[in-house]
């Protein structure tokens, strides 16, 4: 498992260097921040999967967000 962790860290480091350096050089800081946030989230989820940690289930939050909207639309249709 340690080898897989090193592989993930190396892959994310390489991608961050290849994709982030041009953004920094071109002074596109907003895009660099957004891209860095997405990379950080995906890196954390990748490591959590490798370490067999419990991952959050997005279904709960999607139901809480979309159920009131669905009820509202159903009221308009009926």
KAZIHU-V705181 format. One record per residue. N is the residue number from 0. D_FIRST is the distance of its C-alpha to the first C-alpha in whole Angstrom. Layout:
n=N d_first=D_FIRST
n=N d_first=D_FIRST
This chain:
n=0 d_first=0
n=1 d_first=4
n=2 d_first=5
n=3 d_first=5
n=4 d_first=6
n=5 d_first=9
n=6 d_first=10
n=7 d_first=11
n=8 d_first=13
n=9 d_first=14
n=10 d_first=15
n=11 d_first=17
n=12 d_first=18
n=13 d_first=20
n=14 d_first=21
n=15 d_first=23
n=16 d_first=24
n=17 d_first=26
n=18 d_first=27
n=19 d_first=28
n=20 d_first=30
n=21 d_first=32
n=22 d_first=33
n=23 d_first=33
n=24 d_first=36
n=25 d_first=38
n=26 d_first=38
n=27 d_first=37
n=28 d_first=35
n=29 d_first=35
n=30 d_first=33
n=31 d_first=31
n=32 d_first=30
n=33 d_first=30
n=34 d_first=27
n=35 d_first=26
n=36 d_first=26
n=37 d_first=24
n=38 d_first=21
n=39 d_first=21
n=40 d_first=21
n=41 d_first=18
n=42 d_first=16
n=43 d_first=16
n=44 d_first=16
n=45 d_first=13
n=46 d_first=11
n=47 d_first=12
n=48 d_first=11
n=49 d_first=7
n=50 d_first=8
n=51 d_first=11
n=52 d_first=14
n=53 d_first=17
n=54 d_first=18
n=55 d_first=22
n=56 d_first=24
n=57 d_first=26
n=58 d_first=29
n=59 d_first=30
n=60 d_first=31
n=61 d_first=33
n=62 d_first=35
n=63 d_first=36
n=64 d_first=37
n=65 d_first=38
n=66 d_first=40
n=67 d_first=43
n=68 d_first=44
n=69 d_first=44
n=70 d_first=46
n=71 d_first=48
n=72 d_first=48
n=73 d_first=49
n=74 d_first=52
n=75 d_first=53
n=76 d_first=53
n=77 d_first=55
